[in-house]
Each structure stands twice: as C-alpha cells, then as structure tokens.
Amino acid sequence: MARPRILVLRGGAIGDFVLTLPALQALRKRWPEAHIEVAGYPHIAELAQAGGLADRIISLDKADIARYFSLRPCISDEQAAYLKSFDFVVSYLYDPDGSVRRNMLGAGARQVIYGCPIVRNAHAIDHFMKPLEELAIYAEEMERPQLLLKDAHMEKGRRRVKKTGNRVVAIHPGSGSPKKNWPLDKFTELAEQVVRQISILPMFIIGEADADIARELSEKRCEASVLSDCSLVELAEALSACDGYVGNDSGVTHIAASLGIPVVALFGPTNAEIWAPRGPKVKVISGVDQTTEGLAAISVDEVFDSLTQMICN
C-alpha cells in the first residue's frame, strides 16, 4: 500500500498553531507512516517537525495558497500536480463561503476538509479536532498538545539551561497584548521569591514583541538570566529542560504546556474556557473577572504557591 500523503494548511499565531497540534497528533496516530506536510508560517510550523508530527514544512507563500482565494484562480499544472499528490487536505484557513475548498477541488484535490480558524463556543483544541470526524477520527477526553522532542533537541536544551543553573524556572512576562500581561513588578517579585525560598534560579523569556519589557527589566537591574533571540524550536528545547514555567496567555505558555513541564498560566481578559493551555501539570489562574484589572489583582503569593506545589511535590 502506498504511503498516505496528507497536507495541512495552518496559519495563525503561535498559540493557535500549538492548539492545533492534537489534530496533527491524531493524524499521525491513525496513519503512522504517512507523509504529513504542513503549509504555514515556517518559524512556527517547525515546532511540529521537531516533535515528529510533520515530515515537511512549506510556507503558505511558497505553496501559493493565496491564489485559491481568487474568484477565478489561475492554477498552474505544477500547482495542480502538487495538490493531486495528496490523499487529502485539511485546511484551517479562513474560508467562510467555501471558495478556497471549491477551488482546490476544482484544481484536482481529492478531498478537502475545512476547519474554521475562528473559535467561539468550545475549547480551541476541541474545535480544531472536530473537522477530523469527517475521517472518522474522534477526540478522546481532554485532548492536549504533546510536543515530544527528539533526544538531540532535548540535549541542546539542557546545555542551554545549564548556563543559568542546575534548576531553573522559566518566566515569560510578555504576550501578544499588554492587556494580557500580569504586572512586570509582580513577575520580578516572583523571581526573587523563587530564588530566596526554594533556591531555584529564574530565567526570563524575552520574545521579539517584548522590547518594552526587556527595557524595563534592564532599568530594574534585574539580575536573572534572560533567554532571547532564539527560534521557537530552540525555545522549546530550553523549556523542556526547565523545572517549571510561569507566563501569561501567550503562545510561549502553550509551548511550555505542550512539553509537559509544570506550568502556571495567568489569564485575564481572554476566556480561559476557550484558550487555556491543557497539560498534565498545568494550573490556570484567572482574575476575579475577565479584565486586565482582575489579572493584575492576582497575588504573587498565589502564583508562587501554585508553582511550588507542582515542582516541589
């Protein structure tokens, strides 16, 4: 029997992609020998390849997917042959009127399964799993992302984290929006408590969107180590070697949860019932209401206690 070929189309931000990993996991479980190709944003989609869930990553631009959004797309023979080479396509691209799906079928795709990227009424993981029912793949109870890095990746992470210390807690004070951020002063106070009370060293994660936070940390003369300027795969490698993690509603928090390390996730304006990370060692702390002010009111002691309960027991 020929090796099945599957194409998955997935744009979106880091967290959106990580919350789609259970769908890739389900496809891999059903067809272990399949060639799974992901067309997306390579710097994000490479996480799936590092975790053995994708065999090849291609950019949406290189795949010329934008062409399929046209009313009368001009599809080259090469593009048509590419689509025809797959047994089926799973698309998480926004396609409310079904035009992308129709154009792909018209170009020769054998089967196109559509999953709307906009989530409203269910947890995002369950929402992204739902389209696979067309393939008779049904979600098991509390599906969660699992990023199982290869040994070589994990060894790289251990070497990187070892530069900070033998036991390290990762702290990511940023997110995609300042409204979703717990106050930086509380993060630095938490870092001090971690050192003082349980003798574990903090490592701040600073991403591309965290320039203001990086500047504030510098002004505060925070002496904790900082991990920045690394790819998402390198970040995942490092997180896999940490004793625990604390962060806001962000893609980095979802990556940490997918690695199975203890995670404390702080949620404010966003709906945790839809967007909270899932994992065997995930504690979600929300404010008294879904507001930025409610998020800011979460105490350092509550976060510290939740973290230590997971990493010290």
Secondary structure, DSSP 4 states (H G I P E B T S, - for coil): -PPPEEEEEE-S-HHHHHTTHHHHHHHHHH-TT-EEEEEE-HHHHHHHHHTTS-SEEEETTTTTGGGGGSSS----HHHHHHHHTSSEEEE-S--TTSHHHHHHHHTT-S-EEE--S---SS-HHHHHHGGGGGGT--PPTT--------HHHHHHHHHHHHTT-SSEEEEE---SSGGGPPPHHHHHHHHHHHHHHH--EEEEEE-TT-HHHHHHHHHTT--SEEEES--HHHHHHHHHTSSEEEEESSHHHHHHHHTTS-EEEEESSS-HHHH----TTEEEEE-SSSSHHHHHTS-HHHHHHHHHHHH--
